[in-house]
């Protein structure tokens, strides 16, 4: 398989992705994230995480 065909195959196989650049909270606190950041929301049940 030549390189051009491999590159085209990789483009087709990619999945859609969503990235957050930053989050601003109600108190105007702002957090910025890097491209590969992992974000975990924790809290009690029924506390509005969704």
C-alpha positions as CSV (number, residue, x, y, z in Angstrom):
1,X,0.0,0.0,0.0
2,X,1.5,3.4,-0.9
3,X,1.7,6.4,1.5
4,X,-1.1,8.4,-0.3
5,X,-3.6,5.6,0.1
6,X,-2.6,5.0,3.7
7,X,-3.1,8.7,4.5
8,X,-6.5,8.7,2.8
9,X,-7.6,5.6,4.8
10,X,-6.6,7.2,8.1
11,X,-8.7,10.3,7.3
12,X,-11.8,8.2,6.6
13,X,-11.3,6.1,9.8
14,X,-11.1,9.1,12.2
15,X,-14.0,9.5,14.6
16,X,-15.7,12.9,15.3
17,X,-14.2,14.7,18.3
18,X,-15.2,17.5,20.6
19,X,-12.6,19.7,22.4
20,X,-13.1,22.2,25.2
21,X,-10.7,25.2,25.1
22,X,-12.0,26.6,28.4
23,X,-14.8,26.6,30.9
24,X,-16.2,29.7,32.7
25,X,-18.2,29.1,35.9
26,X,-21.0,31.2,37.4
27,X,-18.5,33.1,39.7
28,X,-16.4,34.1,36.6
29,X,-13.7,31.5,37.4
30,X,-12.2,30.4,34.1
31,X,-10.2,27.2,33.4
32,X,-8.2,26.7,30.2
33,X,-7.4,23.3,28.9
34,X,-4.6,21.8,26.6
35,X,-5.6,19.7,23.6
36,X,-5.1,16.4,25.4
37,X,-6.6,17.4,28.8
38,X,-8.9,14.9,30.6
39,X,-11.9,16.5,32.3
40,X,-13.8,14.7,35.1
41,X,-16.9,16.1,36.7
42,X,-17.6,14.8,40.2
43,X,-20.3,15.5,42.7
44,X,-23.2,14.1,44.6
45,X,-26.2,12.4,42.9
46,X,-28.9,14.9,41.8
47,X,-26.5,17.9,42.1
48,X,-26.8,19.0,38.5
49,X,-23.7,17.4,36.8
50,X,-25.6,16.6,33.6
